[in-house]
Every structure is written in C-alpha cells, then in structure tokens.
Amino acid sequence: MNKEMLNVICLSFVTASISFTITETKVFKSLREWAKSKNAFFGELISCGYCLGHWIAFGLVAIYQPKLFELWHILDCFLTALVIAWLAAFQWVLMCWFMKNADK
C-alpha cells in the first residue's frame, strides 16, 4: 500500500469520527437543534452524517492534499475527497450500528 492510499484511509477514519461525533452524540444535540432553528439547510447538513462527511472530507483534502489519481490538481482533490467521504460513510454506518447494539 502506498503512502497516499494510507493517508486517504487515515483521513476517512478522521472524517467518519468527526461526522459521527457531530451528527450522533448528545454533546452536539443542542448545536444541531439550534442550527435547525436558524437555518433549515445548515441544520440538516450537521444532522446527516453522510452529508457532513463530504464537507469534512473536502476540508481535510484542502489541508492535507493527498493525491490518488495524478490528474489535474483540482479534479484530483475533488475525486480524492469523494473517495474519503465514501469510505467514511461505511465507517459511520458501522459506528451507528455498534452504538445501536450497545443501547447508546
């Protein structure tokens, strides 16, 4: 496994963790409710782990700039962020499943 792919996998774990923490935990429940009362779009965005995961992935790619495809820089960043978000979505679903089975 090359370094870039390892970076993408690690960033997907970070993305899933941040996304899950914001969208599913009690700590952020009041923030989610406040955001929904102020702006329906933003409120839904931070309540949906899949949606929020994309934005987190785009932010992490902008900061760390992993490159998977060796294409035009902007396209490479966009596609790499989508791969990270896709991997994170599976991890997010697993975390939700584990929490449900743990009665949390």
Protein Blocks (a to p, Z undefined) as FASTA:
>chain_A
ZZklmmmmmmmmmmmmmmmmmmmmmklmmmmmmmmmmomklmmmmmmmklmmmmmmmmmm
mmnopafklpafklmmmmmmmmmmmmmmmmmmmmmmmmmmnoZZ
